[in-house]
Amino acid sequence: MRSFGAFALVGVAASQDVFLNKNGPSASDLKRAVAKPRKQFQGGNYQEMNAVLNKQLLSSGKTMRACDDFTLAELHNVRVALFDAREPALDAVYKPKNDGRKMTMESAQELAQQNDRYKEIAEQNPSLIPMLRDGLCHETVMWYVHHLTEDAREEVDMELPALPASEKHSLHTANPSNLENEAAKLYNQALTCQSCHNGADVIKGATWPIWPEELYYEAIGYGAFPFFPVAHAPTNATYVRRGWYSLKQKHQRIWHSICDLSLSGGPRDGPCTTLYVPSGDIHVYTENSCCRAVTTGDEHNMPTERQDWMMMEDGPTTVQYSGTYYKGEALLYVATAYSTRWYVTKPDGTPIEKGEGPVTENPLIHCDHMSIPTATPHFCVYQEYDPNSFDLSPIDPSLFVDPSQCSDIYSHGCAPAT
């Protein structure tokens, strides 16, 4: 058995869905809930992130044990105690913003049902236990850090799991079983800490539906996809897009043949380029102007997407698809936290469409534009990928250099080139 710090024996009672903390959150608890992690609490990749956070927890005097020394049953017991000790006022800060720290369990009954399902998966396929266990270790630590007040963290006496020292799990197959898909989705949903503590982690040797480390593609765009406040396109506008994606370099670049930046003081028409920079900032620029897509705080702040982002969405479900580049059976992933976001692939996982719009039961009607308020016609946005354009060759880093006209962009809006 590997141990982190002193060893503590803990007895955990069955959850009765009561809160151990009776005093409510302090001003400092609420301030911490609003803030995002500082640099000293971040890592450059998955394993660095885990090492940094384990070190911080140990320095606070908390007793910890290696994640792979816990059984699923032991982790459930720890989670029961933390669920009882949680402070609902902290979750009230996270949920309205769809913050990755939000509590995913609504009741003790739901927590017990999840545990039962984990046991069923483990019994049917024991090889999935490490993935399930590591995901629970992540979520358990997140609950302790972000859902307990400072007083509650001092009162709750238990041994916590350390974050995993192993590499991040991934299904390296284009045809995983339903059970494997379910386990992978549960695992990825538990790793919400990555969105703040880790920009992204490269999955080497990935195959569709997991995206490659680097990819060039061409697509047809409808509306201002991806949607940001600084840019929009006329309803039903169709235009050409070219994209360069590199998680390896933590950059994304998208060239649009049609742009309208007039809402933010930029040019009304002509091509433009969207560049995602490592900080999570997004610059939309033309030859003579540059706009900043981030408005205030971390609104629309978006680091380069993970390669396996689709595993955190619902699905896939089999649908019949008819588009410009592909017609036939396809797989549909959907998320509806605050809007409808959808992603469609061929049966082998190759991308064919991605978009976002108002919440709807069937996103493939492409947000019937007649039902969208006239004030927000640009909110229904999507693109169709041309599968024949995909190129997985290494991308020249010079393509991700921020142009000089973006050097002085510090706030929302556009500025002319200097």
ROPAMI-228677 format. One line per field, with one value per residue (C-alpha): residue in three letters; residue number from 1; z, x, y. Coordinates in nm, 4 decimals, padded with zeros to 6 digits, m for minus. Example, Ala and Ser with C-alpha at 12.3 -4.5 7.8 and 13.67 -1.06 7.14 Angstrom:
aa <- ALA_SER
i <- 1_2
up <- 00.7800_00.7140
east <- 01.2300_01.3670
north <- m00.4500_m00.1060
This chain:
aa <- MET_ARG_SER_PHE_GLY_ALA_PHE_ALA_LEU_VAL_GLY_VAL_ALA_ALA_SER_GLN_ASP_VAL_PHE_LEU_ASN_LYS_ASN_GLY_PRO_SER_ALA_SER_ASP_LEU_LYS_ARG_ALA_VAL_ALA_LYS_PRO_ARG_LYS_GLN_PHE_GLN_GLY_GLY_ASN_TYR_GLN_GLU_MET_ASN_ALA_VAL_LEU_ASN_LYS_GLN_LEU_LEU_SER_SER_GLY_LYS_THR_MET_ARG_ALA_CYS_ASP_ASP_PHE_THR_LEU_ALA_GLU_LEU_HIS_ASN_VAL_ARG_VAL_ALA_LEU_PHE_ASP_ALA_ARG_GLU_PRO_ALA_LEU_ASP_ALA_VAL_TYR_LYS_PRO_LYS_ASN_ASP_GLY_ARG_LYS_MET_THR_MET_GLU_SER_ALA_GLN_GLU_LEU_ALA_GLN_GLN_ASN_ASP_ARG_TYR_LYS_GLU_ILE_ALA_GLU_GLN_ASN_PRO_SER_LEU_ILE_PRO_MET_LEU_ARG_ASP_GLY_LEU_CYS_HIS_GLU_THR_VAL_MET_TRP_TYR_VAL_HIS_HIS_LEU_THR_GLU_ASP_ALA_ARG_GLU_GLU_VAL_ASP_MET_GLU_LEU_PRO_ALA_LEU_PRO_ALA_SER_GLU_LYS_HIS_SER_LEU_HIS_THR_ALA_ASN_PRO_SER_ASN_LEU_GLU_ASN_GLU_ALA_ALA_LYS_LEU_TYR_ASN_GLN_ALA_LEU_THR_CYS_GLN_SER_CYS_HIS_ASN_GLY_ALA_ASP_VAL_ILE_LYS_GLY_ALA_THR_TRP_PRO_ILE_TRP_PRO_GLU_GLU_LEU_TYR_TYR_GLU_ALA_ILE_GLY_TYR_GLY_ALA_PHE_PRO_PHE_PHE_PRO_VAL_ALA_HIS_ALA_PRO_THR_ASN_ALA_THR_TYR_VAL_ARG_ARG_GLY_TRP_TYR_SER_LEU_LYS_GLN_LYS_HIS_GLN_ARG_ILE_TRP_HIS_SER_ILE_CYS_ASP_LEU_SER_LEU_SER_GLY_GLY_PRO_ARG_ASP_GLY_PRO_CYS_THR_THR_LEU_TYR_VAL_PRO_SER_GLY_ASP_ILE_HIS_VAL_TYR_THR_GLU_ASN_SER_CYS_CYS_ARG_ALA_VAL_THR_THR_GLY_ASP_GLU_HIS_ASN_MET_PRO_THR_GLU_ARG_GLN_ASP_TRP_MET_MET_MET_GLU_ASP_GLY_PRO_THR_THR_VAL_GLN_TYR_SER_GLY_THR_TYR_TYR_LYS_GLY_GLU_ALA_LEU_LEU_TYR_VAL_ALA_THR_ALA_TYR_SER_THR_ARG_TRP_TYR_VAL_THR_LYS_PRO_ASP_GLY_THR_PRO_ILE_GLU_LYS_GLY_GLU_GLY_PRO_VAL_THR_GLU_ASN_PRO_LEU_ILE_HIS_CYS_ASP_HIS_MET_SER_ILE_PRO_THR_ALA_THR_PRO_HIS_PHE_CYS_VAL_TYR_GLN_GLU_TYR_ASP_PRO_ASN_SER_PHE_ASP_LEU_SER_PRO_ILE_ASP_PRO_SER_LEU_PHE_VAL_ASP_PRO_SER_GLN_CYS_SER_ASP_ILE_TYR_SER_HIS_GLY_CYS_ALA_PRO_ALA_THR
i <- 1_2_3_4_5_6_7_8_9_10_11_12_13_14_15_16_17_18_19_20_21_22_23_24_25_26_27_28_29_30_31_32_33_34_35_36_37_38_39_40_41_42_43_44_45_46_47_48_49_50_51_52_53_54_55_56_57_58_59_60_61_62_63_64_65_66_67_68_69_70_71_72_73_74_75_76_77_78_79_80_81_82_83_84_85_86_87_88_89_90_91_92_93_94_95_96_97_98_99_100_101_102_103_104_105_106_107_108_109_110_111_112_113_114_115_116_117_118_119_120_121_122_123_124_125_126_127_128_129_130_131_132_133_134_135_136_137_138_139_140_141_142_143_144_145_146_147_148_149_150_151_152_153_154_155_156_157_158_159_160_161_162_163_164_165_166_167_168_169_170_171_172_173_174_175_176_177_178_179_180_181_182_183_184_185_186_187_188_189_190_191_192_193_194_195_196_197_198_199_200_201_202_203_204_205_206_207_208_209_210_211_212_213_214_215_216_217_218_219_220_221_222_223_224_225_226_227_228_229_230_231_232_233_234_235_236_237_238_239_240_241_242_243_244_245_246_247_248_249_250_251_252_253_254_255_256_257_258_259_260_261_262_263_264_265_266_267_268_269_270_271_272_273_274_275_276_277_278_279_280_281_282_283_284_285_286_287_288_289_290_291_292_293_294_295_296_297_298_299_300_301_302_303_304_305_306_307_308_309_310_311_312_313_314_315_316_317_318_319_320_321_322_323_324_325_326_327_328_329_330_331_332_333_334_335_336_337_338_339_340_341_342_343_344_345_346_347_348_349_350_351_352_353_354_355_356_357_358_359_360_361_362_363_364_365_366_367_368_369_370_371_372_373_374_375_376_377_378_379_380_381_382_383_384_385_386_387_388_389_390_391_392_393_394_395_396_397_398_399_400_401_402_403_404_405_406_407_408_409_410_411_412_413_414_415_416_417_418
up <- 00.0000_m00.0937_00.1417_00.1082_00.4515_00.7791_00.7750_00.9208_00.9860_00.9134_00.9751_00.7287_00.7973_00.5302_00.3804_00.5100_00.2869_00.5694_00.5789_00.8511_00.8112_00.9975_00.9770_00.6032_00.3820_00.4900_00.2696_00.1824_00.0874_m00.1560_m00.2940_m00.3667_m00.5371_m00.7799_m00.8535_m01.0986_m01.0034_m01.0023_m01.1968_m00.8945_m00.9009_m01.2693_m01.4657_m01.8272_m01.8875_m01.7127_m01.5050_m01.4147_m01.3047_m01.0761_m00.9260_m00.8558_m00.6874_m00.4831_m00.3558_m00.2568_m00.0680_00.1147_00.2140_00.3825_00.6123_00.4603_00.4844_00.1441_m00.0143_m00.3733_m00.5913_m00.7148_m00.3523_m00.3158_m00.4107_m00.5703_m00.2438_m00.0379_m00.2718_m00.2449_00.1349_00.1132_m00.1346_00.0957_00.3776_00.1518_00.0051_00.3574_00.4409_00.1270_00.1351_m00.1105_m00.1251_m00.3041_m00.5675_m00.6129_m00.7374_m00.9832_m01.1398_m01.3005_m01.4928_m01.5835_m01.4046_m01.4211_m01.0412_m01.0129_m00.8156_m01.0437_m00.7690_m00.6529_m00.3709_m00.1615_m00.3533_m00.6831_m00.5363_m00.4266_m00.7726_m00.9343_m00.7051_m00.7995_m01.1697_m01.1184_m00.9495_m01.2411_m01.4973_m01.2918_m01.2672_m01.6412_m01.7473_m01.4709_m01.7125_m01.6842_m01.3069_m01.3281_m01.5498_m01.3204_m01.0075_m01.1401_m01.2419_m00.8939_m00.7399_m00.9466_m00.8567_m00.4898_m00.4575_m00.6462_m00.4026_m00.1059_m00.2391_m00.3994_m00.2133_00.1493_00.3413_00.5070_00.8440_00.7043_00.5526_00.8985_01.0644_00.8213_00.9309_00.6529_00.4221_00.0724_m00.2510_m00.4215_m00.7837_m01.0189_m01.1022_m01.4183_m01.7652_m01.8634_m01.9807_m02.3335_m02.5515_m02.8361_m03.0658_m03.3270_m03.2251_m02.8456_m02.6894_m02.5300_m02.1874_m02.2773_m02.4107_m02.0899_m01.8719_m02.0803_m02.0573_m01.6787_m01.6561_m01.8702_m01.6906_m01.3642_m01.4956_m01.4878_m01.2970_m01.6266_m01.7640_m01.5070_m01.3738_m01.7074_m02.0486_m02.2237_m02.2393_m02.5625_m02.6345_m02.8533_m03.1182_m03.0925_m03.3546_m03.4424_m03.2749_m03.0591_m03.2554_m03.3624_m03.2035_m03.5111_m03.7970_m04.0982_m04.2355_m04.4687_m04.4084_m04.5090_m04.2363_m04.1590_m03.9415_m03.7323_m03.6242_m03.3640_m03.2173_m03.0251_m02.9432_m03.1737_m03.4978_m03.6694_m04.0118_m04.1782_m04.1093_m04.3296_m04.4657_m04.6160_m04.6404_m04.6609_m04.3502_m04.3142_m03.9793_m03.8187_m03.4891_m03.2696_m02.9107_m02.9265_m02.9746_m02.7784_m03.0668_m03.3001_m03.6094_m03.8301_m04.1549_m04.2572_m04.6113_m04.4843_m04.1623_m04.0170_m03.7259_m03.7337_m03.4007_m03.2366_m03.4547_m03.7065_m04.0833_m04.2072_m04.4728_m04.6130_m04.4767_m04.1212_m03.9034_m03.5544_m03.3429_m03.0100_m02.8064_m02.5174_m02.2470_m02.3626_m02.5248_m02.8749_m03.1399_m03.4535_m03.7015_m04.0566_m04.2446_m04.0787_m03.7541_m03.4551_m03.2187_m02.8822_m02.8398_m02.4593_m02.3057_m01.9271_m01.6829_m01.8429_m02.0537_m02.3857_m02.2666_m02.4539_m02.4631_m02.7484_m02.7222_m02.5818_m02.8321_m02.6548_m02.5814_m02.7409_m02.4716_m02.2238_m02.4321_m02.4419_m02.6970_m02.9472_m03.0901_m03.4424_m03.6827_m04.0548_m04.1849_m04.5115_m04.5780_m04.8412_m04.8044_m04.6555_m04.6562_m04.4574_m04.1082_m03.8606_m03.4888_m03.2999_m02.9765_m02.7967_m02.4930_m02.3607_m02.0489_m02.1550_m02.5318_m02.7750_m02.8926_m03.1363_m03.3135_m03.5893_m03.7166_m03.9642_m03.8035_m03.7967_m03.5944_m03.8789_m03.8184_m04.0532_m03.8590_m03.5442_m03.4242_m03.1513_m03.1232_m02.9059_m02.7057_m02.9331_m02.9310_m03.2823_m03.3594_m03.7111_m03.8166_m03.7922_m03.5568_m03.7781_m03.8303_m03.8270_m03.4563_m03.3538_m03.2099_m03.4662_m03.2102_m03.2137_m03.5660_m03.5437_m03.2496_m03.4717_m03.6081_m03.7471_m03.9986_m04.2246_m04.2427_m04.5753_m04.4751_m04.7886_m04.6733_m04.3475_m04.3235_m04.0109_m04.1084_m03.8579_m03.8622_m03.9110_m03.5834_m03.7844_m03.8664_m03.5005_m03.4579_m03.3283_m03.5741_m03.4677_m03.4839_m03.1913_m02.9598_m02.7846_m02.7578_m02.3864_m02.3802_m02.5781_m02.9121_m03.2293_m03.2986_m03.6254_m03.7071_m03.5697
east <- 00.0000_00.1293_00.0446_00.0497_00.1051_m00.0129_m00.2559_m00.6036_m00.8747_m01.2174_m01.5654_m01.8242_m02.1963_m02.4609_m02.5664_m02.8817_m02.8484_m02.7829_m02.5286_m02.2634_m02.1763_m02.4352_m02.2742_m02.2956_m02.0124_m01.7845_m01.7016_m01.3684_m01.5461_m01.7713_m01.4809_m01.2915_m01.5992_m01.6113_m01.2372_m01.0539_m00.7324_m00.4120_m00.1041_00.0453_m00.2585_m00.2291_m00.0272_00.0828_m00.0771_m00.2882_m00.0108_00.1467_m00.1931_m00.2439_00.1050_00.0554_m00.2811_m00.1609_00.1276_m00.1077_m00.3371_m00.0457_00.0906_m00.2416_m00.1845_m00.4541_m00.4095_m00.4120_m00.3652_m00.2832_m00.5938_m00.5218_m00.5120_m00.8825_m01.1647_m01.4826_m01.6653_m01.4133_m01.4412_m01.8195_m01.7938_m01.5730_m01.8112_m02.1083_m01.9363_m01.8374_m02.1878_m02.3292_m02.0727_m02.1316_m02.2424_m02.5319_m02.4565_m02.1284_m02.3052_m02.5461_m02.2440_m02.1346_m02.4600_m02.5948_m02.2664_m02.2525_m01.9184_m01.7301_m01.7245_m02.1016_m02.2409_m02.3640_m02.5562_m02.8913_m02.9617_m02.8201_m03.0460_m02.8905_m02.5432_m02.6408_m02.7820_m02.4588_m02.2619_m02.4858_m02.4267_m02.0497_m02.0605_m02.2580_m02.0089_m01.7149_m01.8723_m01.9455_m01.6007_m01.3345_m01.0840_m01.2847_m01.2343_m00.9156_m01.0953_m01.4006_m01.1830_m00.9614_m01.2651_m01.4120_m01.0810_m01.0927_m01.4509_m01.3991_m01.1099_m01.3104_m01.6009_m01.3696_m01.1954_m01.4901_m01.8048_m01.6937_m01.6395_m01.3050_m01.4578_m01.6126_m01.2807_m01.1241_m01.4094_m01.4368_m01.1764_m01.1119_m00.8425_m00.8771_m00.7654_m00.4737_m00.5264_m00.4051_m00.0358_m00.1065_m00.1676_m00.5143_m00.7434_m00.8833_m01.0565_m00.8098_m01.0614_m01.3062_m01.5641_m01.5936_m01.8735_m02.1730_m02.0315_m01.6917_m01.8594_m02.0587_m01.7489_m01.5531_m01.8363_m01.8574_m01.4805_m01.4659_m01.7608_m01.5706_m01.2624_m01.4169_m01.1097_m00.9200_m01.1078_m00.9423_m00.6375_m00.5137_m00.5416_m00.5417_m00.3577_m00.2479_m00.3854_m00.1266_m00.2314_m00.5987_m00.8446_m01.1883_m01.4117_m01.1244_m00.9589_m00.5933_m00.3257_m00.3237_m00.5707_m00.6422_m00.9957_m01.2291_m01.5980_m01.9083_m02.0225_m02.3747_m02.3968_m02.1029_m01.9712_m01.8272_m02.0516_m01.8879_m02.0199_m01.7795_m01.8869_m02.2038_m02.3276_m02.6670_m02.9258_m02.8679_m02.5422_m02.3202_m01.9451_m01.6201_m01.4166_m01.0670_m00.9493_m00.6170_m00.6471_m00.3468_m00.3807_m00.0095_00.0607_m00.2527_m00.3787_m00.6753_m00.7155_m01.0225_m01.0378_m01.3832_m01.4550_m01.7345_m01.7306_m01.9298_m01.7507_m01.9569_m02.1256_m01.7902_m01.6589_m01.4782_m01.5341_m01.8759_m01.7685_m01.4737_m01.2731_m01.1414_m00.9475_m01.0315_m00.7285_m00.7510_m00.4409_m00.3049_m00.4407_m00.7943_m00.8314_m00.9776_m00.8796_m01.0844_m00.8791_m00.8671_m00.5757_m00.6344_m00.8204_m00.8378_m01.1265_m01.1169_m01.3893_m01.3637_m01.5979_m01.5714_m01.4093_m01.3904_m01.7065_m01.6402_m01.2879_m01.2095_m00.8742_m00.8170_m01.0696_m00.9737_m00.9393_m01.2120_m01.4570_m01.7452_m01.7205_m01.8688_m02.1850_m02.4904_m02.4862_m02.3995_m02.7361_m02.7839_m02.9596_m03.0199_m02.8228_m02.8430_m02.5883_m02.3631_m02.0787_m02.2455_m02.5806_m02.6630_m02.6451_m02.4576_m02.3863_m02.5243_m02.3838_m02.5890_m02.5430_m02.8183_m02.6817_m02.7733_m02.8133_m02.8230_m02.4763_m02.4541_m02.1879_m02.2388_m01.9969_m01.9972_m02.0336_m01.6506_m01.6282_m01.5228_m01.6685_m01.9408_m02.1181_m02.0965_m02.3153_m02.4938_m02.8366_m03.1463_m03.2523_m03.4410_m03.5305_m03.3946_m03.0856_m03.0644_m03.3571_m03.0800_m03.2664_m03.5646_m03.4764_m03.8397_m03.8566_m03.5513_m03.6063_m03.5105_m03.2778_m03.0550_m03.0609_m02.6898_m02.7388_m02.8077_m02.4645_m02.3112_m02.0652_m02.0417_m01.6968_m01.5616_m01.4157_m01.1994_m01.0143_m00.8783_m00.4980_m00.3224_00.0239_00.2205_00.1131_00.3671_00.3778_00.3940_00.0234_m00.0571_00.1397_m00.0815_m00.0688_00.0695_m00.2708_m00.3828_m00.0957_m00.2860_m00.6277_m00.7117_m01.0876_m01.3937_m01.4201_m01.2209_m00.9258_m00.7634_m00.4098_m00.1444
north <- 00.0000_00.3414_00.6245_01.0015_01.1550_01.0029_00.7113_00.7619_00.5041_00.6400_00.5078_00.6315_00.6043_00.5638_00.8926_01.0545_01.3606_01.6042_01.8842_01.8656_02.2316_02.4382_02.7821_02.8343_02.9543_03.2358_03.5332_03.3702_03.0435_03.2299_03.4325_03.1099_02.9612_03.2530_03.2510_03.0244_02.8384_03.0420_02.9280_02.7469_02.5153_02.4277_02.1739_02.1646_01.8249_01.5613_01.4045_01.7390_01.8678_01.5680_01.6005_01.9719_01.9213_01.6224_01.8334_02.1140_01.8770_01.7171_02.0578_02.1307_01.8325_01.6137_01.2360_01.0697_00.7288_00.6363_00.6208_00.2687_00.1464_00.2262_m00.0075_00.1246_00.0484_00.2482_00.5443_00.5317_00.5509_00.8585_01.0195_00.9512_01.1403_01.4312_01.4510_01.4852_01.7553_01.9611_02.3245_02.3876_02.7607_02.6816_02.4749_02.7665_02.9640_02.6942_02.5723_02.8925_02.9286_02.5592_02.5584_02.2284_02.2260_02.1924_01.8978_01.6201_01.4364_01.5770_01.3319_01.0497_00.8115_00.9174_00.8656_00.5133_00.4363_00.5495_00.3206_00.0273_00.0963_00.1144_m00.2261_m00.3712_m00.2390_m00.3695_m00.7147_m00.7319_m00.6023_m00.5937_m00.4351_m00.1098_m00.0855_00.1311_00.3840_00.3962_00.4174_00.6973_00.8999_00.8633_00.9730_01.2930_01.3733_01.2872_01.5327_01.7968_01.7581_01.7925_02.1047_02.2853_02.1750_02.1856_02.5057_02.5609_02.4709_02.1508_02.0408_02.0669_01.8776_01.5860_01.3308_01.0832_00.9577_01.1008_00.9372_01.1065_01.1993_00.9208_00.9001_00.6980_00.8360_00.9493_00.6708_00.6554_00.3993_00.3440_00.1829_00.3051_00.0437_00.0317_m00.1713_00.0011_m00.0806_00.0663_00.3795_00.4161_00.3749_00.6268_00.8797_00.8415_00.8821_01.1957_01.3534_01.3098_01.4925_01.8395_01.9628_01.9594_02.2586_02.4868_02.3020_02.1708_02.3331_01.9967_01.6679_01.4994_01.1512_00.9825_00.7321_00.8249_00.7024_00.8399_00.9428_01.0761_01.3576_01.3290_01.5481_01.7712_01.8060_02.0274_02.0268_02.2147_02.2723_02.4628_02.7013_02.8202_03.1306_03.2529_02.9132_02.9084_03.1774_03.4625_03.8108_03.9914_03.8254_03.7194_03.6224_03.6714_03.4034_03.0995_03.2437_02.9767_03.0157_02.8231_02.7438_02.6039_02.4801_02.3931_02.2048_02.1231_02.0091_01.9355_02.3081_02.4136_02.6238_02.6293_02.8458_02.8876_03.0856_03.2159_03.3318_03.5618_03.7664_04.0538_04.2200_04.5394_04.4605_04.5272_04.8077_04.5903_04.5507_04.4402_04.1934_04.0020_03.7071_03.6801_03.4372_03.3086_03.2159_03.0325_03.1159_02.8986_03.1332_03.0581_03.3998_03.4135_03.6698_03.7308_03.9293_04.0603_04.2119_04.5496_04.4834_04.2522_04.1710_03.9989_03.7388_03.7234_03.9790_03.9922_03.7528_03.4078_03.4363_03.2628_03.1886_02.8679_02.6890_02.4450_02.1634_01.8266_01.5450_01.3464_01.6283_01.4362_01.1683_01.4176_01.4594_01.2322_00.9528_00.8454_00.7475_00.6155_00.8554_00.8895_01.1870_01.3787_01.6519_01.7999_01.5511_01.2440_01.0668_00.7575_00.6125_00.8315_00.8742_01.1757_01.3255_01.5934_01.8213_02.0498_02.2196_02.5755_02.5357_02.2468_02.1479_01.8604_01.6592_01.4006_01.1378_00.8538_00.5074_00.4844_00.8094_01.0432_01.3955_01.5205_01.7990_02.0129_02.2979_02.4915_02.6528_02.6939_02.3913_02.1545_01.7858_01.7337_01.9461_01.8036_02.0234_02.2853_02.5169_02.5981_02.9629_03.0723_02.9827_03.1845_03.5363_03.7996_03.9575_03.6507_03.5014_03.4267_03.1907_02.8887_02.7983_02.4817_02.3452_02.0414_01.8830_01.7611_01.4206_01.4103_01.7229_01.5797_01.5978_01.4653_01.5928_01.8059_02.1715_02.4515_02.6540_02.9778_02.9309_02.9974_03.3210_03.6023_03.8957_04.2329_04.4017_04.1813_04.2762_04.5571_04.3934_04.3766_04.4164_04.3152_04.4900_04.5516_04.7755_04.8848_04.7780_05.0120
